[in-house]
Amino acid sequence: MNPAQRALWYIESHLAEPMTLDEIAAIGGVSRFHMVRAFAAAVGLPVMRYVRARRLSEAARNLAKGAPNILSLALEADYGSHEAFTRAFRDQFGTTPEAVRAATCVNHLTLQEPILMESTMLDDLKAPRFETAKAFLVAGLAERITCDNGAIIPGLWQRFHQEVAGIPARVGSVAYGVCCNGDDAGNFDYIAGVEVADFSDLPRGLGRIRIPEQRYAVFTHTDHVASIRRTVNTIWNQWLPASGLKAADAPNFERYDEKFDPVTGNGGFEIWVPVRE
C-alpha cells in the first residue's frame, strides 16, 4: 500500500477516534510534509479536510436518523462544543444540524463519501536523474492554491504568457511553476515565473521566491500538461516511498524549456522534487 492508501485505511477505520496529521503520516511511513503532498496528489483533498468532511457527513446521517443529542455527535466528531460543531457543520453543508435532524433526510446535502483508492498512477514512470541545483531566484505571477481553486493554475499561466515580457532582469528563456510555502492543510503558493538576476526592480504585486541550493530528483513528463496530476501522484505515492529517500522541505517546481508549447500544452517538461537521504 502506498502512503495515501494507508492514510485512507487508517482514517476510515479510526473515524470516531481522535487523530492527528502526525499519526496519519506515521501510519503512512512518511513525514508530515510528504503525507500532505501525497494525499492531495492522490485524492484531491487535504488530508485533514477529508477527515473533517467524513466525520461531518457521518454526523449528518445520524442526525437525519433522529439522533437526539447533538453534543454527543459533536464530541464523536472531535469537536469540543456544540457551537464549534455547528459552525463547522454550517461551513460544510450550508445548514445547521438542527435543520438536518428536522428534515430527516440528507438528500439535499453533498456528503463526503469514503474514497476507495483506485489505480491512478503510471505503470511506466521513468527513473529520474539527480541534480544538485544552485540557488536561484524566480519571479512571476503568484496565487495561493487550495483544494477548491486548483483549476485556476492554467489561467494563471495564460496571464503569465501575456505579461512575461515585462518582468525585468530575466535570465534565460526557461519558465518555472514553483510550489512553495505549503501548510498542513495542503494549501501552497504557486508562482508561474522565470529566473531573474535580482528582485530590486520587480513591479509591485509580482510573486518572488529564492530557490535554495538543493538536491533534486528530476522527472520528465512527456504527455500533455493536463495529465500532470497522474505523474505527480506516482512520484509521491509510489516512487518516493520505494526510493529510500525522503522528501526535503523545500520548493518543488516544474521546468518548462523551449520544447514546451504553451498554446497546445504539448512538448513535455520536467518535475523537480527536492529529496534528501
C-alpha positions as CSV (number, residue, x, y, z in Angstrom):
1,M,0.0,0.0,0.0
2,N,1.2,3.5,-0.8
3,P,1.1,6.4,1.8
4,A,-2.3,7.7,0.6
5,Q,-3.9,4.2,0.7
6,R,-2.5,3.6,4.2
7,A,-3.9,7.0,5.3
8,L,-7.3,6.3,3.9
9,W,-7.4,2.9,5.6
10,Y,-6.4,4.5,8.9
11,I,-8.9,7.4,8.6
12,E,-11.8,5.1,7.8
13,S,-11.0,2.6,10.5
14,H,-10.5,5.2,13.2
15,L,-13.0,7.8,12.1
16,A,-14.7,8.0,15.5
17,E,-11.4,8.4,17.3
18,P,-9.2,11.5,17.7
19,M,-6.4,11.6,15.1
20,T,-3.7,14.0,14.1
21,L,-1.7,14.6,11.0
22,D,1.4,13.3,12.7
23,E,-0.4,10.0,13.5
24,I,-1.7,9.6,9.9
25,A,1.8,10.4,8.5
26,A,3.3,7.8,10.8
27,I,0.9,5.2,9.6
28,G,1.9,6.0,6.0
29,G,5.5,5.7,7.0
30,V,6.4,9.3,5.8
31,S,6.8,12.8,7.1
32,R,4.0,15.3,7.6
33,F,5.4,17.2,4.6
34,H,5.3,14.1,2.4
35,M,1.9,13.0,3.6
36,V,0.3,16.4,2.9
37,R,1.5,16.2,-0.7
38,A,1.0,12.5,-1.4
39,F,-2.6,12.6,-0.1
40,A,-3.6,15.7,-2.0
41,A,-2.0,14.3,-5.2
42,A,-3.9,11.0,-4.9
43,V,-7.2,12.2,-3.5
44,G,-7.5,15.9,-4.5
45,L,-8.3,17.0,-0.9
46,P,-6.0,18.0,2.0
47,V,-5.8,15.0,4.4
48,M,-7.3,16.7,7.5
49,R,-10.0,18.4,5.4
50,Y,-11.0,14.9,4.2
51,V,-11.1,13.7,7.9
52,R,-13.4,16.6,8.8
53,A,-15.7,16.2,5.8
54,R,-16.1,12.4,6.5
55,R,-16.9,13.0,10.2
56,L,-19.4,15.7,9.5
57,S,-21.0,13.5,6.8
58,E,-21.5,10.6,9.2
59,A,-22.9,13.1,11.8
60,A,-25.3,14.3,9.2
61,R,-26.5,10.8,8.5
62,N,-27.1,10.2,12.2
63,L,-28.9,13.5,12.6
64,A,-31.3,12.5,9.7
65,K,-32.0,9.3,11.6
66,G,-33.1,11.4,14.6
67,A,-30.0,11.4,16.8
68,P,-31.3,13.3,19.9
69,N,-28.0,14.5,21.4
70,I,-26.1,16.9,19.1
71,L,-23.4,17.4,21.7
72,S,-22.6,13.7,21.7
73,L,-22.3,13.8,17.9
74,A,-20.0,16.8,18.2
75,L,-17.7,15.0,20.6
76,E,-17.6,11.9,18.4
77,A,-16.6,14.2,15.5
78,D,-13.8,15.6,17.7
79,Y,-15.4,19.0,18.3
80,G,-15.1,20.3,21.9
81,S,-18.5,22.1,21.9
82,H,-22.0,22.2,20.3
83,E,-21.1,25.7,19.0
84,A,-17.8,24.6,17.3
85,F,-19.6,21.6,15.7
86,T,-22.4,23.8,14.4
87,R,-20.0,26.3,12.9
88,A,-18.1,23.5,11.1
89,F,-21.4,21.8,10.0
90,R,-22.7,25.0,8.5
91,D,-19.4,25.7,6.7
92,Q,-19.5,22.2,5.3
93,F,-23.2,21.9,4.3
94,G,-24.7,25.4,4.4
95,T,-27.3,24.5,7.0
96,T,-27.5,23.6,10.7
97,P,-27.5,20.2,12.5
98,E,-31.0,21.0,13.9
99,A,-32.3,21.6,10.3
100,V,-31.0,18.3,9.1
101,R,-32.5,16.5,12.0
102,A,-35.8,18.1,11.4
103,A,-35.7,17.3,7.7
104,T,-35.0,13.6,8.5
105,C,-33.0,13.2,5.2
106,V,-29.6,14.1,3.7
107,N,-30.7,14.2,0.1
108,H,-30.1,17.9,-0.1
109,L,-26.6,17.7,1.3
110,T,-23.3,17.0,-0.6
111,L,-21.8,14.3,1.6
112,Q,-18.2,13.2,1.6
113,E,-18.3,9.5,0.8
114,P,-15.4,7.2,1.6
115,I,-12.8,7.4,-1.1
116,L,-11.7,4.0,-2.4
117,M,-8.3,4.2,-3.9
118,E,-8.0,3.0,-7.5
119,S,-5.0,2.8,-9.8
120,T,-4.5,6.3,-11.0
121,M,-0.7,6.0,-11.2
122,L,1.6,5.5,-14.1
123,D,2.8,2.0,-14.9
124,D,5.9,3.2,-16.7
125,L,7.3,6.2,-14.7
126,K,10.8,6.6,-16.0
127,A,13.6,6.7,-13.4
128,P,14.7,10.3,-12.6
129,R,18.1,11.8,-12.8
130,F,19.6,13.5,-9.8
131,E,20.9,17.1,-9.8
132,T,22.1,19.5,-7.1
133,A,20.8,22.8,-8.3
134,K,22.5,26.0,-7.2
135,A,20.3,28.7,-5.6
136,F,18.4,30.9,-8.0
137,L,15.6,33.5,-7.9
138,V,12.2,33.2,-9.6
139,A,9.7,36.0,-10.1
140,G,6.2,35.9,-11.7
141,L,2.5,35.7,-11.1
142,A,1.5,34.1,-7.8
143,E,-1.7,32.7,-6.3
144,R,-2.5,30.8,-3.1
145,I,-3.8,27.4,-4.1
146,T,-6.3,25.4,-2.1
147,C,-8.2,22.2,-2.9
148,D,-11.1,24.4,-4.1
149,N,-9.2,26.6,-6.6
150,G,-6.5,24.4,-8.2
151,A,-8.2,24.8,-11.5
152,I,-7.0,28.4,-11.7
153,I,-3.5,27.4,-12.4
154,P,-4.0,27.1,-16.2
155,G,-5.5,30.6,-16.2
156,L,-2.5,31.9,-14.2
157,W,-0.2,30.6,-16.9
158,Q,-2.3,32.3,-19.6
159,R,-1.8,35.6,-17.8
160,F,1.9,34.9,-17.3
161,H,2.5,34.5,-21.0
162,Q,0.7,37.8,-21.7
163,E,2.9,39.6,-19.1
164,V,6.2,37.8,-19.1
165,A,7.9,40.3,-21.3
166,G,7.5,42.9,-18.6
167,I,9.5,41.1,-16.0
168,P,12.8,42.9,-15.5
169,A,16.3,41.2,-15.1
170,R,15.1,38.0,-16.6
171,V,17.7,35.2,-17.0
172,G,17.2,32.8,-19.9
173,S,14.0,31.6,-21.5
174,V,13.0,28.8,-19.2
175,A,9.7,29.1,-17.3
176,Y,9.1,27.7,-13.8
177,G,6.0,26.6,-12.0
178,V,7.0,26.7,-8.3
179,C,5.1,25.2,-5.4
180,C,6.2,26.8,-2.1
181,N,5.1,27.9,1.3
182,G,2.9,24.9,1.8
183,D,1.0,24.3,5.0
184,D,-0.5,21.2,6.8
185,A,-3.9,21.9,5.2
186,G,-2.5,21.3,1.7
187,N,-2.5,25.0,0.7
188,F,0.5,26.4,-1.1
189,D,1.7,29.3,-3.1
190,Y,2.1,28.7,-6.9
191,I,4.3,31.0,-8.9
192,A,4.3,31.0,-12.7
193,G,7.6,32.7,-13.3
194,V,11.0,33.0,-14.7
195,E,14.5,33.2,-13.3
196,V,15.7,36.7,-12.6
197,A,19.0,38.2,-11.6
198,D,17.6,40.1,-8.6
199,F,14.4,41.3,-7.1
200,S,15.2,45.0,-6.8
201,D,13.3,46.3,-9.9
202,L,10.3,44.0,-9.8
203,P,6.9,45.6,-10.1
204,R,4.8,45.6,-7.0
205,G,2.5,42.6,-6.9
206,L,4.7,40.0,-8.5
207,G,5.5,36.9,-6.6
208,R,9.0,36.0,-5.8
209,I,10.9,33.1,-4.3
210,R,14.5,32.2,-3.7
211,I,15.1,28.5,-4.6
212,P,17.8,27.2,-2.3
213,E,20.7,25.0,-3.3
214,Q,19.2,21.6,-3.1
215,R,19.4,18.0,-4.4
216,Y,16.5,17.1,-6.7
217,A,15.1,14.0,-8.3
218,V,14.2,15.2,-11.9
219,F,11.4,13.5,-13.7
220,T,10.5,14.0,-17.4
221,H,6.8,14.4,-18.1
222,T,6.3,13.7,-21.8
223,D,2.5,13.7,-22.0
224,H,0.1,16.6,-22.3
225,V,0.3,19.0,-19.4
226,A,-3.2,18.2,-18.4
227,S,-2.1,14.8,-17.2
228,I,0.5,16.1,-14.7
229,R,-1.5,15.1,-11.7
230,R,-1.1,11.4,-12.6
231,T,2.6,11.8,-12.8
232,V,2.8,13.7,-9.5
233,N,0.7,11.1,-7.8
234,T,3.0,8.4,-9.0
235,I,6.1,10.2,-7.8
236,W,4.8,10.9,-4.3
237,N,2.9,7.7,-3.6
238,Q,5.0,5.1,-5.5
239,W,8.5,6.2,-6.5
240,L,9.5,8.3,-3.4
241,P,8.4,5.7,-0.7
242,A,10.3,3.0,-2.6
243,S,13.4,5.1,-3.3
244,G,14.9,5.0,0.1
245,L,15.0,8.8,0.0
246,K,12.9,11.4,1.9
247,A,11.2,14.5,0.7
248,A,13.1,17.6,1.6
249,D,11.1,20.6,3.0
250,A,11.9,22.9,0.0
251,P,10.1,24.2,-3.0
252,N,9.3,21.8,-5.8
253,F,8.8,23.0,-9.3
254,E,8.0,22.3,-13.0
255,R,10.6,23.4,-15.5
256,Y,9.4,24.4,-19.0
257,D,12.1,24.9,-21.7
258,E,11.7,25.9,-25.3
259,K,10.4,22.5,-26.3
260,F,7.1,23.1,-24.4
261,D,4.3,24.7,-26.4
262,P,2.1,26.8,-24.1
263,V,-0.5,27.1,-26.8
264,T,-1.1,23.3,-27.2
265,G,0.2,22.0,-23.9
266,N,2.4,19.6,-25.7
267,G,6.2,19.2,-25.7
268,G,6.9,17.9,-22.3
269,F,8.6,19.4,-19.2
270,E,10.4,18.4,-16.1
271,I,9.2,18.0,-12.5
272,W,11.9,18.7,-9.9
273,V,11.3,17.1,-6.5
274,P,13.6,18.0,-3.5
275,V,15.0,15.0,-1.8
276,R,17.4,14.1,1.0
277,E,18.9,10.9,2.4
